Amino acid sequence: MTKKRPLLLLSNDDGVNAKGIHELIRALRPVGDLIVVAPDGPRSGSAGAITSAYPVRYALLQQESGLSVYKCSGTPVDCVKLALHAIVPAVPDLVVGGINHGDNSSVNVHYSGTMGVVIEGCLKGIPSIGFSLCNHQADADFSPVLPYVRRIVEETLEKGLPEGICLNVNFPDTPDLEGVLVCRQTHGVWTREFVKADHPRGGNYFWLTGEYRNLEPNAEDTDHWALEHNYVAVTPTQVDVTAYAVMRELKTWNFNV
């Protein structure tokens, strides 16, 4: 009997036409059957946003053996929700986000639409992985990272992930990768986040920009340290954000009125 091929659901936040998701498709075609449901345009920074004020639509763009590609009018999370509700024929074996054009390490995980895809898959009980390359250019070179993408996906399909845990994988922008490090999220912060300008018709407007500040630059167990030293950073990420260590202390507080 022929072993059934895994079913993978792919999405991103750069849009269905982005190079990153097509490189992801190229890397994973040998691994399983792929269903791609991605936004019809860029949705970077949308995190876990969902669409509730107007209808969401999808349309088939490409259909061939082992690959179906759809565009969706909504956010990355909408793409996953709609795919699981109306498109995929069965629960996928894996949800994959990316490959993102840009770094999603450290606090970026909270803003990332790519990780919105991954966290939504994880919330649905499906093993999920996000891949990001530290290069924002539309024509970024993804070729050095593709063998790692495939290997990490294969290993995750084989081993599985604990319930409520997903993977945030970031690649440095270099052809000479040193290997893989499993690491924690760096403690960092964005500063100087807007540029102010004068509007020609009066008043001001602001462009989002920002400077990232690593608050622990010498910590060798973090994702930023790994990336700065040309390692692939694999960060296990949990969707339960309860601060369990603080619960006992809070129970001693008097919240009653």
SEVOKOL-186318 format. One record per residue (C-alpha): residue number from 1; residue in three letters; x, y, z. Coordinates in Angstrom, 1 decimal. Layout:
// SEVOKOL-186318
+-----+--------+--------+--------+--------+
| num | residu |     c1 |     c2 |     c3 |
+-----+--------+--------+--------+--------+
| NUM |    ALA |      X |      Y |      Z |
...
+-----+--------+--------+--------+--------+
This chain:
// SEVOKOL-186318
+-----+--------+--------+--------+--------+
| num | residu |     c1 |     c2 |     c3 |
+-----+--------+--------+--------+--------+
|   1 |    MET |    0.0 |    0.0 |    0.0 |
|   2 |    THR |    1.3 |    3.5 |   -0.9 |
|   3 |    LYS |    1.8 |    5.7 |    2.1 |
|   4 |    LYS |   -0.5 |    8.8 |    2.0 |
|   5 |    ARG |    1.4 |   12.0 |    1.4 |
|   6 |    PRO |    1.1 |   14.7 |    4.1 |
|   7 |    LEU |   -1.3 |   17.6 |    3.5 |
|   8 |    LEU |    0.3 |   21.0 |    4.2 |
|   9 |    LEU |   -1.6 |   24.3 |    4.4 |
|  10 |    LEU |    0.6 |   27.3 |    3.4 |
|  11 |    SER |    0.0 |   31.0 |    3.9 |
|  12 |    ASN |    1.9 |   34.2 |    4.4 |
|  13 |    ASP |    1.5 |   38.0 |    5.0 |
|  14 |    ASP |    3.5 |   39.3 |    2.0 |
|  15 |    GLY |    0.7 |   38.2 |   -0.4 |
|  16 |    VAL |    0.2 |   35.3 |   -2.8 |
|  17 |    ASN |    2.5 |   36.8 |   -5.4 |
|  18 |    ALA |    5.5 |   37.2 |   -3.1 |
|  19 |    LYS |    8.7 |   35.4 |   -4.0 |
|  20 |    GLY |    8.9 |   33.9 |   -0.4 |
|  21 |    ILE |    5.8 |   31.8 |   -0.6 |
|  22 |    HIS |    6.7 |   30.5 |   -4.1 |
|  23 |    GLU |   10.1 |   29.5 |   -2.8 |
|  24 |    LEU |    8.3 |   27.8 |    0.1 |
|  25 |    ILE |    6.2 |   25.9 |   -2.4 |
|  26 |    ARG |    9.3 |   24.9 |   -4.3 |
|  27 |    ALA |   10.9 |   23.6 |   -1.2 |
|  28 |    LEU |    7.9 |   21.6 |    0.0 |
|  29 |    ARG |    6.5 |   20.1 |   -3.2 |
|  30 |    PRO |    8.5 |   16.9 |   -2.6 |
|  31 |    VAL |    7.3 |   16.7 |    1.0 |
|  32 |    GLY |    3.5 |   16.6 |    0.6 |
|  33 |    ASP |    0.4 |   17.9 |   -1.1 |
|  34 |    LEU |    0.2 |   21.6 |   -0.8 |
|  35 |    ILE |   -2.8 |   23.9 |   -0.4 |
|  36 |    VAL |   -1.9 |   27.6 |   -0.5 |
|  37 |    VAL |   -4.4 |   30.2 |    0.8 |
|  38 |    ALA |   -2.6 |   33.5 |    0.9 |
|  39 |    PRO |   -3.7 |   37.2 |    1.0 |
|  40 |    ASP |   -4.3 |   38.9 |   -2.4 |
|  41 |    GLY |   -1.8 |   41.6 |   -1.4 |
|  42 |    PRO |    0.6 |   42.5 |    1.3 |
|  43 |    ARG |   -0.6 |   42.3 |    4.9 |
|  44 |    SER |    2.6 |   42.7 |    6.8 |
|  45 |    GLY |    2.3 |   43.6 |   10.5 |
|  46 |    SER |   -1.3 |   42.3 |   10.7 |
|  47 |    ALA |   -0.4 |   39.8 |   13.5 |
|  48 |    GLY |   -3.6 |   38.0 |   14.6 |
|  49 |    ALA |   -6.0 |   40.5 |   13.0 |
|  50 |    ILE |   -9.3 |   39.1 |   11.6 |
|  51 |    THR |  -11.9 |   40.7 |    9.3 |
|  52 |    SER |  -15.3 |   41.3 |   10.8 |
|  53 |    ALA |  -16.6 |   44.5 |    9.1 |
|  54 |    TYR |  -17.0 |   43.1 |    5.6 |
|  55 |    PRO |  -17.2 |   39.7 |    3.8 |
|  56 |    VAL |  -14.1 |   37.7 |    3.0 |
|  57 |    ARG |  -13.7 |   36.1 |   -0.4 |
|  58 |    TYR |  -11.3 |   33.6 |   -2.0 |
|  59 |    ALA |  -10.6 |   32.5 |   -5.6 |
|  60 |    LEU |   -8.6 |   29.7 |   -7.2 |
|  61 |    LEU |   -5.5 |   30.8 |   -9.0 |
|  62 |    GLN |   -3.7 |   27.5 |   -9.8 |
|  63 |    GLN |   -4.7 |   23.8 |   -9.7 |
|  64 |    GLU |   -2.4 |   20.9 |  -10.5 |
|  65 |    SER |   -1.6 |   17.5 |   -9.0 |
|  66 |    GLY |   -0.5 |   18.0 |   -5.4 |
|  67 |    LEU |   -0.8 |   21.8 |   -5.5 |
|  68 |    SER |   -3.7 |   24.2 |   -5.2 |
|  69 |    VAL |   -3.2 |   28.0 |   -4.9 |
|  70 |    TYR |   -5.9 |   30.4 |   -3.7 |
|  71 |    LYS |   -5.9 |   34.1 |   -3.1 |
|  72 |    CYS |   -8.0 |   35.5 |   -0.2 |
|  73 |    SER |   -9.2 |   39.1 |    0.4 |
|  74 |    GLY |   -8.6 |   38.9 |    4.1 |
|  75 |    THR |   -5.8 |   38.8 |    6.6 |
|  76 |    PRO |   -3.3 |   35.9 |    7.1 |
|  77 |    VAL |   -5.5 |   34.6 |   10.0 |
|  78 |    ASP |   -8.6 |   34.9 |    7.8 |
|  79 |    CYS |   -6.7 |   32.8 |    5.2 |
|  80 |    VAL |   -6.2 |   30.0 |    7.7 |
|  81 |    LYS |   -9.7 |   30.2 |    9.2 |
|  82 |    LEU |  -11.3 |   30.2 |    5.7 |
|  83 |    ALA |   -9.1 |   27.4 |    4.4 |
|  84 |    LEU |  -10.0 |   25.2 |    7.3 |
|  85 |    HIS |  -13.7 |   26.0 |    7.0 |
|  86 |    ALA |  -14.2 |   25.9 |    3.3 |
|  87 |    ILE |  -11.2 |   24.8 |    1.3 |
|  88 |    VAL |   -9.1 |   21.9 |    2.7 |
|  89 |    PRO |  -10.6 |   18.4 |    2.2 |
|  90 |    ALA |   -9.2 |   17.2 |    5.6 |
|  91 |    VAL |   -7.4 |   18.6 |    8.6 |
|  92 |    PRO |   -3.8 |   19.4 |    7.4 |
|  93 |    ASP |   -0.9 |   17.6 |    8.9 |
|  94 |    LEU |    1.0 |   20.9 |    9.1 |
|  95 |    VAL |    0.3 |   24.7 |    8.8 |
|  96 |    VAL |    3.3 |   26.6 |    7.4 |
|  97 |    GLY |    3.7 |   30.4 |    7.2 |
|  98 |    GLY |    6.2 |   32.2 |    5.1 |
|  99 |    ILE |    8.8 |   32.4 |    3.8 |
| 100 |    ASN |    8.5 |   35.9 |    5.2 |
| 101 |    HIS |   10.5 |   38.8 |    3.7 |
| 102 |    GLY |   11.9 |   40.1 |    6.9 |
| 103 |    ASP |   13.0 |   39.2 |   10.5 |
| 104 |    ASN |   10.3 |   37.8 |   12.8 |
| 105 |    SER |   12.6 |   37.1 |   15.8 |
| 106 |    SER |   12.4 |   38.7 |   19.3 |
| 107 |    VAL |    9.3 |   41.0 |   19.8 |
| 108 |    ASN |    8.5 |   40.9 |   16.1 |
| 109 |    VAL |    6.7 |   37.7 |   16.7 |
| 110 |    HIS |    3.9 |   39.8 |   18.3 |
| 111 |    TYR |    3.4 |   41.9 |   15.2 |
| 112 |    SER |    4.0 |   39.3 |   12.5 |
| 113 |    GLY |    1.3 |   38.3 |   10.1 |
| 114 |    THR |    3.4 |   35.3 |    9.2 |
| 115 |    MET |    3.3 |   34.2 |   12.8 |
| 116 |    GLY |   -0.4 |   35.0 |   12.9 |
| 117 |    VAL |   -0.8 |   32.2 |   10.4 |
| 118 |    VAL |    1.2 |   29.9 |   12.6 |
| 119 |    ILE |   -0.5 |   30.8 |   15.9 |
| 120 |    GLU |   -3.9 |   30.3 |   14.3 |
| 121 |    GLY |   -2.9 |   26.8 |   13.1 |
| 122 |    CYS |   -1.6 |   26.1 |   16.6 |
| 123 |    LEU |   -4.8 |   27.3 |   18.2 |
| 124 |    LYS |   -6.6 |   24.8 |   16.0 |
| 125 |    GLY |   -4.5 |   22.0 |   17.3 |
| 126 |    ILE |   -2.4 |   21.6 |   14.1 |
| 127 |    PRO |    1.4 |   21.5 |   14.2 |
| 128 |    SER |    2.6 |   24.8 |   12.8 |
| 129 |    ILE |    5.8 |   26.5 |   11.7 |
| 130 |    GLY |    6.7 |   30.0 |   10.5 |
| 131 |    PHE |    9.8 |   30.7 |    8.4 |
| 132 |    SER |   11.3 |   34.1 |    7.9 |
| 133 |    LEU |   14.4 |   35.4 |    6.1 |
| 134 |    CYS |   16.2 |   38.6 |    7.4 |
| 135 |    ASN |   15.8 |   40.3 |    4.1 |
| 136 |    HIS |   12.9 |   42.6 |    3.1 |
| 137 |    GLN |   13.8 |   42.9 |   -0.6 |
| 138 |    ALA |   11.2 |   41.5 |   -3.1 |
| 139 |    ASP |   13.9 |   39.6 |   -4.9 |
| 140 |    ALA |   15.7 |   38.2 |   -1.9 |
| 141 |    ASP |   17.8 |   35.1 |   -2.4 |
| 142 |    PHE |   16.0 |   32.2 |   -0.5 |
| 143 |    SER |   18.1 |   29.4 |   -2.1 |
| 144 |    PRO |   20.5 |   28.9 |    0.9 |
| 145 |    VAL |   17.6 |   28.3 |    3.3 |
| 146 |    LEU |   15.4 |   26.0 |    1.3 |
| 147 |    PRO |   17.2 |   22.8 |    2.4 |
| 148 |    TYR |   16.7 |   23.8 |    6.0 |
| 149 |    VAL |   13.0 |   24.6 |    5.4 |
| 150 |    ARG |   12.5 |   21.1 |    4.0 |
| 151 |    ARG |   14.4 |   19.4 |    6.7 |
| 152 |    ILE |   12.6 |   21.2 |    9.6 |
| 153 |    VAL |    9.3 |   20.4 |    8.0 |
| 154 |    GLU |   10.2 |   16.8 |    7.6 |
| 155 |    GLU |   11.4 |   16.4 |   11.1 |
| 156 |    THR |    8.3 |   18.2 |   12.5 |
| 157 |    LEU |    6.0 |   15.9 |   10.5 |
| 158 |    GLU |    7.9 |   12.9 |   11.9 |
| 159 |    LYS |    8.2 |   14.0 |   15.5 |
| 160 |    GLY |    5.1 |   16.2 |   16.0 |
| 161 |    LEU |    4.9 |   19.2 |   18.4 |
| 162 |    PRO |    3.3 |   19.4 |   21.9 |
| 163 |    GLU |   -0.2 |   20.8 |   22.0 |
| 164 |    GLY |   -0.1 |   24.6 |   22.1 |
| 165 |    ILE |    3.5 |   24.8 |   20.8 |
| 166 |    CYS |    4.5 |   26.1 |   17.4 |
| 167 |    LEU |    7.9 |   27.0 |   15.9 |
| 168 |    ASN |    9.2 |   30.4 |   14.9 |
| 169 |    VAL |   12.2 |   29.8 |   12.5 |
| 170 |    ASN |   14.3 |   32.8 |   11.4 |
| 171 |    PHE |   17.2 |   32.7 |    8.8 |
| 172 |    PRO |   20.1 |   35.1 |    8.7 |
| 173 |    ASP |   20.6 |   36.7 |    5.2 |
| 174 |    THR |   23.8 |   34.9 |    4.3 |
| 175 |    PRO |   24.8 |   32.1 |    1.9 |
| 176 |    ASP |   27.1 |   30.6 |    4.6 |
| 177 |    LEU |   24.8 |   29.3 |    7.3 |
| 178 |    GLU |   26.6 |   27.9 |   10.3 |
| 179 |    GLY |   23.8 |   25.4 |   11.3 |
| 180 |    VAL |   20.8 |   25.5 |   13.6 |
| 181 |    LEU |   20.3 |   26.7 |   17.1 |
| 182 |    VAL |   17.3 |   26.1 |   19.3 |
| 183 |    CYS |   17.0 |   29.3 |   21.2 |
| 184 |    ARG |   14.7 |   31.6 |   23.2 |
| 185 |    GLN |   13.1 |   34.9 |   22.2 |
| 186 |    THR |   15.4 |   37.9 |   22.7 |
| 187 |    HIS |   14.4 |   40.6 |   25.1 |
| 188 |    GLY |   14.3 |   43.7 |   22.9 |
| 189 |    VAL |   12.2 |   46.8 |   22.1 |
| 190 |    TRP |   11.5 |   49.0 |   19.2 |
| 191 |    THR |   12.2 |   52.8 |   19.6 |
| 192 |    ARG |   11.9 |   55.9 |   17.5 |
| 193 |    GLU |    9.0 |   54.3 |   15.8 |
| 194 |    PHE |    7.6 |   57.1 |   13.6 |
| 195 |    VAL |    9.0 |   59.8 |   11.3 |
| 196 |    LYS |    7.0 |   63.0 |   11.4 |
| 197 |    ALA |    6.4 |   65.0 |    8.3 |
| 198 |    ASP |    4.5 |   68.1 |    7.3 |
| 199 |    HIS |    1.4 |   67.6 |    5.1 |
| 200 |    PRO |    1.3 |   69.9 |    2.2 |
| 201 |    ARG |   -2.4 |   70.7 |    3.0 |
| 202 |    GLY |   -1.6 |   71.4 |    6.6 |
| 203 |    GLY |   -1.0 |   69.4 |    9.7 |
| 204 |    ASN |    1.3 |   66.4 |   10.1 |
| 205 |    TYR |    1.5 |   62.8 |    9.2 |
| 206 |    PHE |    3.6 |   59.9 |   10.4 |
| 207 |    TRP |    5.4 |   57.0 |    8.7 |
| 208 |    LEU |    6.1 |   53.9 |   10.7 |
| 209 |    THR |    9.8 |   53.2 |   10.9 |
| 210 |    GLY |   11.8 |   52.4 |   14.1 |
| 211 |    GLU |   15.0 |   51.2 |   15.5 |
| 212 |    TYR |   15.3 |   47.8 |   17.2 |
| 213 |    ARG |   17.3 |   47.7 |   20.5 |
| 214 |    ASN |   18.6 |   44.4 |   21.8 |
| 215 |    LEU |   18.4 |   44.6 |   25.6 |
| 216 |    GLU |   20.6 |   41.6 |   26.1 |
| 217 |    PRO |   23.2 |   41.6 |   23.2 |
| 218 |    ASN |   25.6 |   39.2 |   24.9 |
| 219 |    ALA |   23.0 |   36.5 |   25.7 |
| 220 |    GLU |   24.1 |   33.5 |   23.6 |
| 221 |    ASP |   20.9 |   31.5 |   24.0 |
| 222 |    THR |   18.7 |   34.0 |   22.1 |
| 223 |    ASP |   17.4 |   34.2 |   18.6 |
| 224 |    HIS |   19.1 |   37.5 |   17.8 |
| 225 |    TRP |   22.5 |   36.2 |   18.9 |
| 226 |    ALA |   22.0 |   33.2 |   16.7 |
| 227 |    LEU |   21.1 |   35.3 |   13.7 |
| 228 |    GLU |   23.9 |   37.7 |   14.2 |
| 229 |    HIS |   26.3 |   34.7 |   14.2 |
| 230 |    ASN |   24.8 |   33.2 |   11.0 |
| 231 |    TYR |   22.8 |   30.4 |   12.6 |
| 232 |    VAL |   19.3 |   29.4 |   11.9 |
| 233 |    ALA |   17.2 |   30.4 |   14.9 |
| 234 |    VAL |   14.5 |   27.9 |   15.9 |
| 235 |    THR |   12.3 |   29.3 |   18.7 |
| 236 |    PRO |    9.6 |   27.1 |   20.2 |
| 237 |    THR |    6.6 |   29.5 |   20.8 |
| 238 |    GLN |    3.6 |   28.8 |   23.0 |
| 239 |    VAL |    0.1 |   30.2 |   22.5 |
| 240 |    ASP |   -0.8 |   30.1 |   26.2 |
| 241 |    VAL |    0.5 |   33.5 |   27.5 |
| 242 |    THR |   -0.5 |   33.0 |   31.1 |
| 243 |    ALA |    2.2 |   34.2 |   33.5 |
| 244 |    TYR |    1.9 |   31.2 |   35.8 |
| 245 |    ALA |    4.9 |   32.3 |   37.9 |
| 246 |    VAL |    2.9 |   35.4 |   39.0 |
| 247 |    MET |   -0.4 |   33.6 |   39.8 |
| 248 |    ARG |    0.4 |   32.7 |   43.4 |
| 249 |    GLU |    1.4 |   36.3 |   44.2 |
| 250 |    LEU |   -1.7 |   37.7 |   42.6 |
| 251 |    LYS |   -3.9 |   35.4 |   44.6 |
| 252 |    THR |   -2.7 |   37.2 |   47.7 |
| 253 |    TRP |   -3.8 |   40.6 |   46.4 |
| 254 |    ASN |   -7.2 |   42.0 |   47.4 |
| 255 |    PHE |   -9.2 |   42.8 |   44.3 |
| 256 |    ASN |  -12.6 |   42.9 |   46.0 |
| 257 |    VAL |  -14.6 |   46.1 |   46.1 |
+-----+--------+--------+--------+--------+
